[in-house]
């Protein structure tokens, strides 16, 4: 596959320092820890942490790390380093202990970041992990960052894609129970996903002629209909129609062989039909180094490849590698 990095053209033309918003995630999880760790070796951009400053200071003290950050004062004053746009939690945070009372804080962080990206105050959004369970327990329906971002930006079609240095895996469906996946595999959905993936590979990754490998849904890609008919009735017709539009697509291919080297050497991305069809392969090849990218938004959004790790919060044992990779990817994508 072609590499994920892209040339530094847009920033070079405007000579502006990139400004990234970073939502610090579930307050009881490792998100605040990772942000404090970033402060020990800040990235070469202006990073705006959207967080409760007291939470960051508390977590720094728990880990025995120094942490200082200037308050965010607007884009006109942006300089390299870490700043904080303050939002207060409703109740004091205890590392590793979820609290439904702080769910409005989590939602406020996201909405503040989204508004800032839409208003061009921020060039991109990077997100630390959230805990979907506590958000839903608090009475707020939340199936994931991807769906929340789509709804709050009015984006008709978004695509969740994870990538590392040599593999990109996009998902036709995201956070659904397995029993519901089949009815969401429609011709319109597959075509919409593939169009977005094709265009974003061109626009954001500078791939002139993207080659996309499309997985089947069923074992052996349905085995000529004996193991399911989604490939025959939905996926293959969608692929054929898009080929007539000029998209370079292969499939539907059996998922158990889609990720072998001979298949991937002629693909710039793989479209998997559901979450656990594609992501275990990518994470096996480098958990902690992969990046989640939301395609189809009006701005760049990247995220980590892991969860909130409540058991590690405040211990100093969390690994900031994926968050640094997400920041690097955001910087690369806004520079194309």
N, C-alpha and C positions, 0 to 999 in steps of 0.2 A: 504494500500500500504506500501511497505517497505520504510524506510526513505531515504532521499537524501544523507545523510552524508556517507562518505566512510573512511576506515581506513587510517592512516597516514604513509603508508608503504614506498613509494618511497623516500619521503623526509627524513625519518628516516634512510634509508639505505645510502643515499648519503651525509647526514648531510649538505646539501646546503640550504641557505636561499632562499625561493621562490621569484622570480622576476616577477611581473605582470605589463604589459603595460596597461595603461588606456587612451583611447582616450576620450577627454573631450567634444566631441559632437558639436552640432550647437553652434557657439560662441555667438549668441544672445539669446540663451535659458538658461535653468537652469543647463546645464552640468557644466560650470565653477563654478557656485555657489556650486553645490554638491561637487566638488573637493576641494574647499576651506573649506567647512564644514568637509570633511574628515580630513583635516589638523588639526582640533581641537582635534581629537582623532585618530591618525593614526593607521591603521591596523598593525598586527604583521607580516609584510613582507616588501619587498622592492617594493614600488609602484612607477612606472615611469609614470608621467603625460606627455602625449604628447600634448603640448599646447603652446600658446604664453604666456610667463611669465608676460608680461605687462597686458594682459587680466585678468589673475588670480589676479594680484595685484589690478587692477581696481575694479574687482567684490568684492574682500575682503573689499576694502575701502567703497564700496556702502553698504555692509552689516554690516560694523563696526566690522569686525573680523580680528584678526591678521593672517598673513599667511607668512610663510617662507619655502622655499624648496631649497635643494641643487641641483646644476646642475647634471644631469646624466653623469657619467664618465665611464660607462661600467660595465659589470658583475663582473669583478675582484674586483671592489671596492664596491660592493653592500652590504649595511647594512640596518637594519630595519628602516623604515621611508619613507618619501615622497621626491622624486626627480623630476626634470623637464627636459624633452628632448625638447629643444626649437624649435618651428616652428612659424614663424611670419605670422600674418594675413596680407592680402593685404591692408585693410583699417581699421581705428579705428572702434571698435565694439560699438554699442549702444544697451544696454540691451533691449530685446523685439522687436528689429527692424531688420528684415531679410535684408541681403545684398548679392546679387548675386556675387559681386566681391570677397567675401570671400569663395566661393564654392571651388576654388582650394586648399585653406588652409584645408578645411574639407577632401578633397580627399587625400591630402598629409599626413594628420594625419593617415588616415586608411592605406595607402600604407606603411608608415614608420613602423607602428605597425605590419602589416602582415609580412613584410620583417624581422623584428626583431624576430618574433615568428618562422618563417621558418629557420632562422639562429641560433636558440637556444639562442639568447641573452635574450629573455623573455620566461618564462615558460607558460604563458597564456595571453590572451587578454580579457580585460573587456571594454565594450563600453558604453559611455553615449549616450543619444538619439540624433538622427539627424532629420532634417526636410527635408523629401523627396521632398516636393513641390519646395523649393527654389533651390535644386540641379537640378531638372529637368527643372525649369525655366531658369537656367543658361546654358542649352543645354547639360547637362550631364545626360544620361539615368541612373536612379537609382531607383530600385524597393524595395530596402531594404538592410540592413547589410547582411542578410543571403545569398542573391544572389550575392552580391558584393564579399563576402568572398569566395564563391564557385568558382566564375570566376577567382579570383586572386590567388587562391591556386591550380587551376586545379583539384578540387575535383569533381568527377563524380556524386556523389549523397550526398547531405546534407539534414538534417532534422532539422526544427525549432521546438523546444520543450520548453514550459514554464512549470515551476514547482514551487510548494510551499512545505510546510512541509509534505503534505499528498496526493498530486495529481500531476501527470505528464501528460501533454497533448501535443502530437506531431501533426503536421499538414501535410496532404498529399499535399496540395497546400498552398501557402502563400499569397503573395500580388497580388491578381488578382481581377478584377471586377467579381461580382457574375455571370454575364452572360457568363463568359468564363470558369467557374470552371468545368462544366460537360465534356467539350472536353479534359481537362487535367487529368481527372480521367481515366487512362489507366491501363491495367493489369500490364504492365512493370513498370509503376510509382509506383503503390501500392506495388508491390513485392519488388522493390528497396528500398522504404521507410521502409517497415517492416523489411527487412534484416538489414539495417543500425540501426534501432531502437533496434532490438533484440541484435545485436552485441555490441552496445554501452552501453546498459543496463548491459550487462555482463562485459564489459571491464572497464567502467568508474564508474559504480554504484555497482559493485560487487554483482550483482544478478545472481546466477548460472543458474536459469531456469526462464527467464522472461515470464510473462504472459501478453499478450497484448489484449486489447479490441478494436475492430475495428468498427467504426460507419458506418452506411449507409449514402448515400448522400441525399436521398429523404425522405419526411415525411413517418413515419412508415416503414423505410427501403424499400421503394418502394411498399409495400403492394402487394406482389406477382406479381409485374409488372404493377399493375393498376395505380401506381403513378410514374412510371419511371422504366427503365430496367437496370440501371447501376449496381444495386446490383446483379442481376441475371447474367448479361453478363460479368461484369468486376470484381467487388469486391469479390463476393463469389468464383469464380474460382481461383482468386489470393490467397485467404486465403486457399483454399483446397490444392493447389499445395504446398504452404509453410508448411502446416501441414505435408505433406509427407516428407518434409525436416527436420522435427523435431521441428518446431516452435509451441509454445503454444499460439494459437490464438482463439478468440471467436468473432463471428460476421458473416455478418454485423448486428449490432443491431440498433434499432431506436435511433437516437441521443437524443430524448426527454426523454428517460429513461436510457441512457447510464451512466449518472452521479449520479444515486441514490445509496445510500450506499450499497445495496445488490449486485449491479453490481461491484462497485469499490473495494469491500473487497477481491475480487479474481483477481485483476488486478494490475500490476506494472506500466502500462502506458495505455493511451487511444490514439488511432490514429483517429483524426477528419479529415473530408474530406476537410474542408475549414476554413479559419481564424475565421470567426464569428460563426462557429458552436461550436467550443471548447473553445475559449479564454474568452468569456463572463462569462462562468461558473467559470473558474479558477480565473478570476479577481474579480468576485463577492465574492469569498471565501477569498480574501486577497490582493486587489490591494495595491501596495507599499511594499509587502513582497514576491512577486513572482520574479522569475529569468528566463530570456530567455537564453537557451543553444543551441548552434549550434552543432549538431551531424554530424559526418562524415568528419570533418576537420582534418588536420594533427597536430592540436594543440587544446587546450581547449579555447573556447570562451564563455563568459557569458555576459549578459547585463541586463538592467533594464526592468521593465514591464510597463513603462509609456513613454510619449512623451516629447517634448521640453518645454512645459508650458511657452510660451513666456510672458504671463501676470504675471508670478511670478519671472521672471529673475531680479536679483538685489535686490529683496525685503527681502530676508532672510527667506521667508515663505516656501520655497521648503523643502520637506522631503527626507533626504538622505537614508531612510530605505532600499529601493530597491537596491540602489547602494552598500550599505554595504552588503546586502544579496548576490548580484552578486559577490562581492569580496570573501566573505566567501565560496560561491559555487565553484568559480575558485580554491581557495586554497584546498578545499576538493578533487576536481577532479584531480588536478595535483599530489595529494598525493597518489592516488590509484595505 
